[in-house]
């Protein structure tokens, strides 16, 4: 009896590594653990955190996939022309994804390239920023009436809160925060840049949105975000440019009849 028990225990021990390679056995067919690992990698590539709960969900998904695939096989769907066409497209999709992933791994964006791109951005965005307020109304007559009230001593901010038609800035007393002139429509910008700190537009300014009274509260040199704040965006843009050039190069070298 002791020998029999020892043999059973030994057989079970030897079977463990093979069993560990499988996630489950579905209708007698093993589901490799590698499938779960692939699902985990896909989830992580998509930016999801795979904790124990997520891993359990993915395990269930792998099992359900096997159940559905077995049923499709049982119905003979693998031999259908529709399935074969879909397999060809899916294979192409996966190959293309791996091609671009391989290109990115072998052609990383360097820190020097990021700094050079940031330098170009900084050079293109030099200039002034304006802290400006406005009151927006529908008609010129209304704008002139409010302008008269301001000149008579009425508070600009209070009039903006109660009379301006701009829902974004009215609650803040007409404040549009710091911005460069290129942010605004041309008619607004042209009037704004002629004003000095603390000055109010002498005449209402007409744009596509209505009639504006503009006051410049302050002017400063343009404030650029630091390199590290823009690094992810710069790296993404540079890589997209490289991928586009890579695709165009392949298209140009292809022999097509």
PASEBA-1860 file (N, C-alpha, C; in nm, 3 decimals):
! residues 257
1> XXXXXXXX> 0.083/-0.121/0.000/0.000/0.000/0.000/0.087/0.125/0.000 ~ 0.192/0.125/0.079/0.280/0.240/0.085/0.342/0.269/-0.050 ~ 0.385/0.159/-0.121/0.443/0.177/-0.253/0.343/0.235/-0.351 ~ 0.216/0.191/-0.342/0.111/0.240/-0.430/0.088/0.389/-0.409 ~ 0.079/0.431/-0.282/0.059/0.571/-0.251/0.175/0.656/-0.301 ~ 0.296/0.605/-0.287/0.414/0.678/-0.334/0.410/0.696/-0.485 ~ 0.368/0.592/-0.555/0.360/0.598/-0.702/0.256/0.698/-0.747 ~ 0.140/0.699/-0.678/0.034/0.794/-0.713/0.082/0.938/-0.691
9> XXXXXXXX> 0.148/0.959/-0.575/0.199/1.093/-0.544/0.302/1.137/-0.647 ~ 0.390/1.044/-0.689/0.492/1.077/-0.788/0.429/1.112/-0.922 ~ 0.327/1.035/-0.962/0.260/1.062/-1.089/0.193/1.199/-1.086 ~ 0.132/1.233/-0.974/0.066/1.363/-0.961/0.168/1.475/-0.969 ~ 0.284/1.455/-0.907/0.389/1.555/-0.908/0.441/1.578/-1.049 ~ 0.461/1.470/-1.124/0.511/1.481/-1.259/0.410/1.549/-1.351 ~ 0.282/1.537/-1.320/0.177/1.596/-1.405/0.161/1.744/-1.380 ~ 0.208/1.793/-1.266/0.185/1.933/-1.230/0.238/2.032/-1.333
17> XXXXXXXX> 0.363/2.020/-1.381/0.412/2.118/-1.478/0.328/2.125/-1.604 ~ 0.283/2.008/-1.655/0.201/2.007/-1.775/0.067/2.075/-1.748 ~ 0.008/2.047/-1.631/-0.121/2.108/-1.597/-0.106/2.259/-1.581 ~ 0.007/2.302/-1.525/0.028/2.445/-1.503/0.036/2.521/-1.633 ~ 0.068/2.451/-1.743/0.076/2.517/-1.872/-0.063/2.549/-1.927 ~ -0.166/2.491/-1.869/-0.301/2.509/-1.917/-0.383/2.592/-1.821 ~ -0.462/2.679/-1.878/-0.551/2.764/-1.800/-0.671/2.684/-1.750 ~ -0.720/2.596/-1.836/-0.835/2.514/-1.805/-0.845/2.404/-1.910
25> XXXXXXXX> -0.934/2.310/-1.887/-0.966/2.206/-1.984/-1.113/2.222/-2.020 ~ -1.142/2.253/-2.145/-1.279/2.278/-2.188/-1.321/2.167/-2.284 ~ -1.418/2.090/-2.243/-1.466/1.977/-2.324/-1.351/1.886/-2.366 ~ -1.258/1.866/-2.273/-1.144/1.779/-2.298/-1.029/1.843/-2.371 ~ -1.042/1.970/-2.409/-0.937/2.037/-2.485/-0.867/2.139/-2.396 ~ -0.733/2.135/-2.387/-0.661/2.230/-2.301/-0.669/2.373/-2.356 ~ -0.678/2.467/-2.263/-0.670/2.609/-2.296/-0.537/2.658/-2.241 ~ -0.438/2.686/-2.325/-0.304/2.722/-2.277/-0.306/2.850/-2.194
33> XXXXXXXX> -0.224/2.854/-2.091/-0.209/2.974/-2.009/-0.156/3.091/-2.091 ~ -0.085/3.058/-2.200/-0.032/3.163/-2.287/-0.142/3.253/-2.342 ~ -0.261/3.199/-2.360/-0.371/3.281/-2.410/-0.410/3.389/-2.310 ~ -0.412/3.351/-2.183/-0.441/3.450/-2.080/-0.331/3.556/-2.079 ~ -0.206/3.514/-2.091/-0.096/3.610/-2.092/-0.109/3.709/-2.207 ~ -0.155/3.659/-2.322/-0.174/3.748/-2.437/-0.284/3.850/-2.409 ~ -0.394/3.806/-2.348/-0.502/3.898/-2.314/-0.455/4.002/-2.212 ~ -0.372/3.959/-2.119/-0.317/4.052/-2.020/-0.231/4.157/-2.089
41> XXXXXXXX> -0.146/4.113/-2.182/-0.059/4.207/-2.254/-0.141/4.306/-2.335 ~ -0.248/4.259/-2.399/-0.335/4.349/-2.476/-0.399/4.454/-2.386 ~ -0.444/4.412/-2.270/-0.506/4.505/-2.176/-0.405/4.610/-2.128 ~ -0.284/4.565/-2.099/-0.180/4.657/-2.052/-0.138/4.754/-2.163 ~ -0.133/4.706/-2.286/-0.100/4.795/-2.398/-0.207/4.904/-2.413 ~ -0.330/4.868/-2.378/-0.439/4.965/-2.385/-0.445/5.059/-2.267 ~ -0.346/5.048/-2.177/-0.339/5.139/-2.063/-0.417/5.094/-1.941 ~ -0.466/4.971/-1.941/-0.543/4.922/-1.826/-0.451/4.853/-1.726
49> XXXXXXXX> -0.483/4.868/-1.600/-0.407/4.803/-1.493/-0.469/4.665/-1.467 ~ -0.388/4.562/-1.478/-0.437/4.426/-1.460/-0.410/4.381/-1.318 ~ -0.511/4.394/-1.232/-0.501/4.345/-1.095/-0.563/4.205/-1.089 ~ -0.579/4.151/-0.968/-0.632/4.015/-0.954/-0.774/4.004/-1.009 ~ -0.855/4.106/-0.984/-0.993/4.102/-1.034/-0.997/4.104/-1.187 ~ -0.913/4.190/-1.247/-0.907/4.197/-1.392/-0.855/4.066/-1.451 ~ -0.753/4.009/-1.385/-0.698/3.882/-1.434/-0.805/3.772/-1.430 ~ -0.889/3.773/-1.328/-0.997/3.674/-1.321/-1.096/3.694/-1.436
57> XXXXXXXX> -1.126/3.819/-1.468/-1.216/3.847/-1.580/-1.155/3.799/-1.712 ~ -1.025/3.823/-1.728/-0.959/3.782/-1.851/-0.951/3.630/-1.861 ~ -0.934/3.563/-1.747/-0.935/3.417/-1.748/-1.070/3.364/-1.795 ~ -1.177/3.426/-1.745/-1.311/3.386/-1.788/-1.331/3.413/-1.937 ~ -1.276/3.526/-1.984/-1.286/3.558/-2.127/-1.215/3.453/-2.212 ~ -1.096/3.409/-2.168/-1.022/3.308/-2.242/-1.101/3.178/-2.249 ~ -1.166/3.143/-2.140/-1.246/3.020/-2.137/-1.367/3.033/-2.229 ~ -1.435/3.147/-2.223/-1.552/3.166/-2.307/-1.512/3.168/-2.455
65> XXXXXXXX> -1.397/3.225/-2.487/-1.350/3.223/-2.624/-1.333/3.080/-2.674 ~ -1.278/2.995/-2.588/-1.259/2.855/-2.626/-1.392/2.785/-2.648 ~ -1.489/2.813/-2.562/-1.622/2.753/-2.577/-1.685/2.795/-2.709 ~ -1.679/2.923/-2.739/-1.740/2.973/-2.863/-1.666/2.918/-2.986 ~ -1.531/2.914/-2.977/-1.453/2.865/-3.090/-1.483/2.718/-3.117 ~ -1.497/2.640/-3.011/-1.530/2.499/-3.029/-1.666/2.482/-3.096 ~ -1.762/2.564/-3.058/-1.895/2.556/-3.119/-1.888/2.594/-3.267 ~ -1.810/2.696/-3.299/-1.794/2.736/-3.440/-1.729/2.624/-3.520
73> XXXXXXXX> -1.628/2.558/-3.461/-1.565/2.444/-3.528/-1.666/2.332/-3.550 ~ -1.747/2.306/-3.447/-1.847/2.198/-3.458/-1.944/2.223/-3.573 ~ -1.973/2.350/-3.598/-2.067/2.385/-3.706/-2.000/2.396/-3.842 ~ -1.870/2.373/-3.846/-1.800/2.376/-3.974/-1.775/2.513/-4.030 ~ -1.775/2.616/-3.945/-1.761/2.753/-3.993/-1.620/2.786/-4.040 ~ -1.522/2.708/-3.995/-1.384/2.736/-4.037/-1.368/2.724/-4.188 ~ -1.447/2.637/-4.250/-1.433/2.613/-4.394/-1.509/2.714/-4.479 ~ -1.585/2.804/-4.419/-1.665/2.897/-4.497/-1.577/3.003/-4.563
81> XXXXXXXX> -1.614/3.050/-4.684/-1.537/3.156/-4.751/-1.532/3.284/-4.668 ~ -1.642/3.314/-4.599/-1.646/3.435/-4.517/-1.541/3.430/-4.407 ~ -1.528/3.314/-4.343/-1.429/3.300/-4.236/-1.288/3.315/-4.290 ~ -1.261/3.252/-4.404/-1.127/3.259/-4.460/-1.090/3.403/-4.496 ~ -1.186/3.478/-4.551/-1.159/3.617/-4.585/-1.130/3.700/-4.460 ~ -1.207/3.674/-4.353/-1.186/3.747/-4.229/-1.050/3.712/-4.166 ~ -1.010/3.586/-4.178/-0.880/3.545/-4.125/-0.767/3.618/-4.198 ~ -0.780/3.631/-4.330/-0.678/3.701/-4.406/-0.667/3.847/-4.363
89> XXXXXXXX> -0.783/3.913/-4.346/-0.781/4.053/-4.302/-0.724/4.067/-4.161 ~ -0.766/3.977/-4.071/-0.717/3.982/-3.933/-0.566/3.959/-3.928 ~ -0.519/3.865/-4.010/-0.375/3.838/-4.014/-0.298/3.961/-4.063 ~ -0.352/4.025/-4.167/-0.289/4.148/-4.216/-0.286/4.255/-4.107 ~ -0.397/4.271/-4.037/-0.405/4.373/-3.932/-0.300/4.350/-3.825 ~ -0.285/4.226/-3.781/-0.187/4.193/-3.678/-0.045/4.214/-3.728 ~ -0.019/4.175/-3.852/0.114/4.193/-3.909/0.149/4.341/-3.919 ~ 0.052/4.423/-3.964/0.076/4.566/-3.977/0.102/4.628/-3.840
97> XXXXXXXX> 0.024/4.587/-3.741/0.043/4.639/-3.605/0.183/4.606/-3.555 ~ 0.227/4.484/-3.579/0.360/4.444/-3.534/0.469/4.516/-3.613 ~ 0.443/4.540/-3.742/0.540/4.615/-3.824/0.564/4.753/-3.766 ~ 0.454/4.825/-3.734/0.467/4.960/-3.681/0.528/4.959/-3.540 ~ 0.493/4.858/-3.460/0.551/4.847/-3.325/0.701/4.821/-3.334 ~ 0.741/4.737/-3.430/0.883/4.708/-3.450/0.957/4.833/-3.496 ~ 0.894/4.911/-3.584/0.956/5.036/-3.631/0.978/5.132/-3.515 ~ 0.878/5.145/-3.427/0.890/5.237/-3.315/0.998/5.191/-3.218
105> XXXXXXXX> 1.008/5.060/-3.195/1.113/5.010/-3.105/1.252/5.040/-3.160 ~ 1.268/5.029/-3.291/1.399/5.046/-3.353/1.431/5.191/-3.387 ~ 1.331/5.279/-3.379/1.352/5.420/-3.413/1.294/5.510/-3.304 ~ 1.344/5.498/-3.182/1.289/5.579/-3.072/1.319/5.727/-3.089 ~ 1.232/5.809/-3.034/1.254/5.953/-3.032/1.356/5.984/-2.923 ~ 1.461/6.055/-2.956/1.566/6.084/-2.860/1.537/6.213/-2.784 ~ 1.604/6.231/-2.670/1.587/6.352/-2.591/1.634/6.475/-2.669 ~ 1.741/6.459/-2.746/1.791/6.572/-2.826/1.687/6.617/-2.928
113> XXXXXXXX> 1.617/6.522/-2.987/1.514/6.556/-3.086/1.397/6.627/-3.019 ~ 1.361/6.582/-2.899/1.252/6.648/-2.826/1.291/6.792/-2.792 ~ 1.414/6.812/-2.746/1.459/6.946/-2.710/1.464/7.038/-2.832 ~ 1.505/6.983/-2.946/1.509/7.064/-3.068/1.369/7.106/-3.111 ~ 1.273/7.015/-3.097/1.135/7.048/-3.134/1.078/7.152/-3.038 ~ 1.111/7.140/-2.910/1.064/7.238/-2.812/1.123/7.376/-2.841 ~ 1.249/7.379/-2.884/1.313/7.506/-2.917/1.242/7.573/-3.034 ~ 1.199/7.494/-3.133/1.125/7.551/-3.246/0.990/7.604/-3.200
121> XXXXXXXX> 0.926/7.530/-3.110/0.798/7.574/-3.056/0.813/7.706/-2.980 ~ 0.918/7.715/-2.898/0.942/7.836/-2.820/0.968/7.956/-2.911 ~ 1.046/7.933/-3.017/1.077/8.043/-3.109/0.952/8.092/-3.182 ~ 0.860/7.999/-3.210/0.739/8.036/-3.284/0.633/8.099/-3.195 ~ 0.651/8.090/-3.063/0.548/8.139/-2.972/0.596/8.254/-2.883 ~ 0.699/8.322/-2.929/0.742/8.441/-2.857/0.645/8.555/-2.885 ~ 0.635/8.647/-2.794/0.544/8.760/-2.813/0.478/8.797/-2.682 ~ 0.361/8.857/-2.691/0.290/8.906/-2.573/0.163/8.827/-2.546
129> XXXXXXXX> 0.125/8.827/-2.420/-0.004/8.773/-2.377/-0.082/8.885/-2.309 ~ -0.213/8.879/-2.320/-0.300/8.984/-2.267/-0.397/8.926/-2.166 ~ -0.410/8.997/-2.053/-0.516/8.964/-1.958/-0.630/9.061/-1.990 ~ -0.733/9.009/-2.054/-0.835/9.097/-2.111/-0.974/9.059/-2.059 ~ -1.059/9.162/-2.047/-1.200/9.144/-2.013/-1.284/9.202/-2.127 ~ -1.405/9.149/-2.140/-1.494/9.208/-2.241/-1.639/9.196/-2.195 ~ -1.719/9.278/-2.257/-1.865/9.271/-2.242/-1.921/9.251/-2.381 ~ -1.996/9.146/-2.401/-2.053/9.113/-2.532/-2.203/9.135/-2.530
137> XXXXXXXX> -2.251/9.215/-2.626/-2.395/9.241/-2.639/-2.435/9.223/-2.785 ~ -2.565/9.227/-2.809/-2.616/9.195/-2.943/-2.612/9.313/-3.039 ~ -2.634/9.434/-2.988/-2.644/9.550/-3.079/-2.542/9.657/-3.046 ~ -2.511/9.738/-3.145/-2.419/9.850/-3.125/-2.478/9.952/-3.029 ~ -2.609/9.974/-3.038/-2.673/10.072/-2.950/-2.658/10.031/-2.804 ~ -2.677/9.905/-2.776/-2.663/9.857/-2.638/-2.518/9.871/-2.592 ~ -2.421/9.838/-2.681/-2.279/9.850/-2.645/-2.244/9.995/-2.614 ~ -2.295/10.089/-2.692/-2.264/10.231/-2.668/-2.329/10.279/-2.537
145> XXXXXXXX> -2.447/10.229/-2.507/-2.512/10.267/-2.383/-2.431/10.222/-2.262 ~ -2.380/10.098/-2.268/-2.299/10.045/-2.158/-2.167/10.120/-2.150 ~ -2.109/10.153/-2.264/-1.985/10.231/-2.265/-2.004/10.365/-2.196 ~ -2.122/10.427/-2.218/-2.151/10.553/-2.150/-2.161/10.535/-2.000 ~ -2.218/10.423/-1.955/-2.230/10.396/-1.812/-2.091/10.379/-1.750 ~ -2.002/10.311/-1.821/-1.867/10.289/-1.768/-1.794/10.423/-1.755 ~ -1.807/10.507/-1.856/-1.741/10.637/-1.852/-1.798/10.726/-1.742 ~ -1.923/10.696/-1.706/-1.986/10.774/-1.599/-1.951/10.720/-1.461
153> XXXXXXXX> -1.875/10.609/-1.457/-1.830/10.557/-1.329/-1.881/10.420/-1.292 ~ -1.964/10.357/-1.378/-2.015/10.223/-1.347/-1.901/10.121/-1.348 ~ -1.916/10.015/-1.271/-1.814/9.912/-1.259/-1.818/9.816/-1.378 ~ -1.706/9.805/-1.449/-1.698/9.721/-1.568/-1.733/9.576/-1.535 ~ -1.672/9.522/-1.428/-1.692/9.382/-1.393/-1.838/9.353/-1.362 ~ -1.902/9.443/-1.288/-2.043/9.420/-1.253/-2.131/9.425/-1.377 ~ -2.104/9.519/-1.467/-2.181/9.527/-1.591/-2.160/9.401/-1.676 ~ -2.039/9.347/-1.677/-2.013/9.224/-1.750/-2.093/9.108/-1.693
161> XXXXXXXX> -2.100/9.102/-1.559/-2.175/8.993/-1.496/-2.324/9.001/-1.526 ~ -2.378/9.121/-1.536/-2.523/9.136/-1.549/-2.570/9.159/-1.693 ~ -2.480/9.205/-1.782/-2.526/9.243/-1.915/-2.459/9.164/-2.030 ~ -2.343/9.105/-2.004/-2.272/9.037/-2.112/-2.345/8.909/-2.154 ~ -2.342/8.881/-2.285/-2.406/8.762/-2.339/-2.308/8.644/-2.352 ~ -2.185/8.663/-2.306/-2.086/8.554/-2.311/-2.100/8.470/-2.185 ~ -2.156/8.348/-2.195/-2.181/8.267/-2.075/-2.053/8.220/-2.007 ~ -1.942/8.215/-2.082/-1.818/8.167/-2.022/-1.750/8.271/-1.936
169> XXXXXXXX> -1.746/8.396/-1.982/-1.672/8.498/-1.909/-1.759/8.588/-1.821 ~ -1.888/8.597/-1.850/-1.975/8.688/-1.773/-1.970/8.662/-1.623 ~ -1.979/8.537/-1.576/-1.975/8.514/-1.431/-1.843/8.557/-1.367 ~ -1.737/8.572/-1.448/-1.606/8.613/-1.396/-1.581/8.762/-1.423 ~ -1.688/8.837/-1.442/-1.671/8.980/-1.468/-1.611/9.009/-1.604 ~ -1.635/8.921/-1.700/-1.583/8.938/-1.835/-1.442/8.890/-1.856 ~ -1.380/8.828/-1.756/-1.240/8.788/-1.762/-1.219/8.674/-1.862 ~ -1.128/8.694/-1.958/-1.092/8.592/-2.057/-0.957/8.529/-2.026
177> XXXXXXXX> -0.900/8.562/-1.912/-0.773/8.506/-1.866/-0.660/8.549/-1.961 ~ -0.542/8.495/-1.936/-0.425/8.528/-2.019/-0.434/8.453/-2.151 ~ -0.407/8.523/-2.260/-0.408/8.459/-2.392/-0.331/8.545/-2.491 ~ -0.279/8.479/-2.594/-0.214/8.551/-2.702/-0.316/8.607/-2.798 ~ -0.274/8.700/-2.879/-0.366/8.765/-2.972/-0.423/8.668/-3.074 ~ -0.348/8.562/-3.106/-0.394/8.468/-3.208/-0.510/8.382/-3.161 ~ -0.542/8.385/-3.033/-0.653/8.306/-2.980/-0.787/8.364/-3.022 ~ -0.794/8.494/-3.041/-0.920/8.562/-3.067/-0.942/8.584/-3.216
185> XXXXXXXX> -1.068/8.615/-3.252/-1.098/8.646/-3.391/-1.026/8.776/-3.428 ~ -0.993/8.795/-3.557/-0.908/8.908/-3.597/-0.958/9.045/-3.551 ~ -1.089/9.072/-3.562/-1.139/9.204/-3.525/-1.116/9.232/-3.376 ~ -1.135/9.131/-3.295/-1.113/9.145/-3.151/-0.964/9.168/-3.123 ~ -0.878/9.084/-3.185/-0.734/9.094/-3.161/-0.679/9.229/-3.203 ~ -0.721/9.277/-3.321/-0.669/9.403/-3.372/-0.702/9.520/-3.279 ~ -0.822/9.517/-3.223/-0.859/9.622/-3.128/-0.785/9.607/-2.996 ~ -0.766/9.483/-2.951/-0.704/9.456/-2.823/-0.558/9.499/-2.820
193> XXXXXXXX> -0.482/9.466/-2.926/-0.339/9.493/-2.923/-0.307/9.643/-2.931 ~ -0.405/9.723/-2.966/-0.384/9.868/-2.971/-0.399/9.932/-2.832 ~ -0.451/9.854/-2.736/-0.476/9.907/-2.602/-0.357/9.882/-2.511 ~ -0.328/9.976/-2.424/-0.226/9.958/-2.323/-0.288/9.901/-2.196 ~ -0.203/9.873/-2.099/-0.249/9.819/-1.972/-0.349/9.913/-1.906 ~ -0.467/9.858/-1.870/-0.570/9.935/-1.803/-0.661/10.014/-1.895 ~ -0.640/10.006/-2.026/-0.719/10.086/-2.119/-0.844/10.012/-2.167 ~ -0.948/10.091/-2.196/-1.076/10.041/-2.245/-1.092/10.086/-2.390
201> XXXXXXXX> -1.149/10.001/-2.474/-1.170/10.037/-2.615/-1.260/10.161/-2.623 ~ -1.219/10.256/-2.707/-1.293/10.382/-2.719/-1.425/10.364/-2.791 ~ -1.434/10.260/-2.874/-1.555/10.233/-2.951/-1.590/10.085/-2.938 ~ -1.717/10.049/-2.948/-1.752/9.907/-2.951/-1.687/9.838/-3.071 ~ -1.654/9.713/-3.054/-1.586/9.635/-3.157/-1.681/9.526/-3.206 ~ -1.701/9.521/-3.336/-1.794/9.423/-3.392/-1.720/9.299/-3.441 ~ -1.771/9.180/-3.404/-1.721/9.053/-3.456/-1.841/8.968/-3.496 ~ -1.815/8.849/-3.538/-1.923/8.758/-3.576/-2.013/8.722/-3.458
209> XXXXXXXX> -1.965/8.745/-3.336/-2.042/8.708/-3.217/-2.131/8.822/-3.167 ~ -2.104/8.944/-3.210/-2.181/9.058/-3.163/-2.091/9.179/-3.146 ~ -2.127/9.264/-3.048/-2.052/9.388/-3.020/-1.982/9.377/-2.885 ~ -1.853/9.411/-2.885/-1.770/9.395/-2.765/-1.723/9.530/-2.713 ~ -1.717/9.537/-2.580/-1.639/9.641/-2.512/-1.519/9.568/-2.452 ~ -1.399/9.615/-2.483/-1.277/9.543/-2.446/-1.194/9.626/-2.351 ~ -1.146/9.560/-2.243/-1.054/9.626/-2.151/-0.933/9.536/-2.127 ~ -0.816/9.592/-2.146/-0.692/9.517/-2.121/-0.647/9.546/-1.979
217> XXXXXXXX> -0.644/9.443/-1.895/-0.602/9.462/-1.756/-0.451/9.454/-1.739 ~ -0.384/9.374/-1.824/-0.239/9.360/-1.809/-0.181/9.301/-1.937 ~ -0.050/9.318/-1.954/0.024/9.264/-2.069/0.154/9.206/-2.017 ~ 0.195/9.093/-2.072/0.320/9.032/-2.030/0.381/8.956/-2.147 ~ 0.509/8.920/-2.131/0.573/8.834/-2.231/0.507/8.697/-2.225 ~ 0.499/8.633/-2.341/0.433/8.502/-2.350/0.497/8.402/-2.253 ~ 0.412/8.330/-2.180/0.458/8.229/-2.085/0.445/8.091/-2.149 ~ 0.557/8.025/-2.173/0.555/7.894/-2.235/0.551/7.784/-2.130
225> XXXXXXXX> 0.476/7.676/-2.155/0.481/7.563/-2.063/0.620/7.501/-2.064 ~ 0.666/7.443/-1.953/0.800/7.384/-1.949/0.810/7.262/-2.041 ~ 0.933/7.229/-2.076/0.958/7.118/-2.168/0.891/6.989/-2.120 ~ 0.905/6.959/-1.991/0.853/6.830/-1.942/0.702/6.822/-1.955 ~ 0.632/6.936/-1.948/0.487/6.934/-1.963/0.447/6.900/-2.105 ~ 0.531/6.936/-2.201/0.500/6.913/-2.343/0.567/6.788/-2.399 ~ 0.658/6.728/-2.322/0.735/6.614/-2.373/0.647/6.503/-2.431 ~ 0.543/6.453/-2.360/0.463/6.344/-2.419/0.401/6.381/-2.553
233> XXXXXXXX> 0.350/6.503/-2.563/0.289/6.546/-2.688/0.392/6.558/-2.799 ~ 0.510/6.613/-2.766/0.616/6.627/-2.866/0.662/6.490/-2.915 ~ 0.683/6.396/-2.821/0.727/6.262/-2.858/0.624/6.194/-2.948 ~ 0.497/6.211/-2.914/0.392/6.150/-2.995/0.389/6.210/-3.136 ~ 0.400/6.342/-3.144/0.397/6.408/-3.274/0.516/6.365/-3.361 ~ 0.634/6.359/-3.300/0.753/6.319/-3.376/0.740/6.176/-3.425 ~ 0.689/6.087/-3.340/0.674/5.948/-3.382/0.569/5.934/-3.492 ~ 0.461/6.011/-3.482/0.360/6.007/-3.587/0.418/6.053/-3.720
241> XXXXXXXX> 0.503/6.156/-3.716/0.567/6.204/-3.838/0.657/6.096/-3.898 ~ 0.730/6.025/-3.811/0.819/5.920/-3.859/0.739/5.805/-3.920 ~ 0.631/5.768/-3.853/0.548/5.659/-3.906/0.488/5.697/-4.041 ~ 0.447/5.822/-4.054/0.390/5.867/-4.180/0.496/5.861/-4.291 ~ 0.617/5.906/-4.261/0.725/5.900/-4.360/0.760/5.756/-4.395 ~ 0.759/5.668/-4.295/0.786/5.526/-4.317/0.682/5.465/-4.411 ~ 0.556/5.497/-4.388/0.448/5.445/-4.472/0.460/5.498/-4.615 ~ 0.489/5.626/-4.627/0.502/5.685/-4.761/0.622/5.626/-4.836
249> XXXXXXXX> 0.730/5.597/-4.763/0.848/5.537/-4.825/0.814/5.397/-4.878 ~ 0.743/5.318/-4.797/0.705/5.183/-4.841/0.613/5.190/-4.962 ~ 0.520/5.286/-4.958/0.427/5.300/-5.072/0.504/5.342/-5.198 ~ 0.601/5.431/-5.183/0.676/5.477/-5.298/0.763/5.370/-5.360 ~ 0.813/5.274/-5.277/0.901/5.170/-5.328/0.827/5.046/-5.377 ~ 0.696/5.042/-5.352/0.618/4.925/-5.393/0.597/4.924/-5.545 ~ 0.607/4.808/-5.606/0.580/4.794/-5.749/0.433/4.755/-5.766 ~ 0.357/4.846/-5.822/0.212/4.826/-5.835/0.175/4.836/-5.982
257> X> 0.102/4.738/-6.033/0.061/4.740/-6.173/-0.092/4.751/-6.182
END
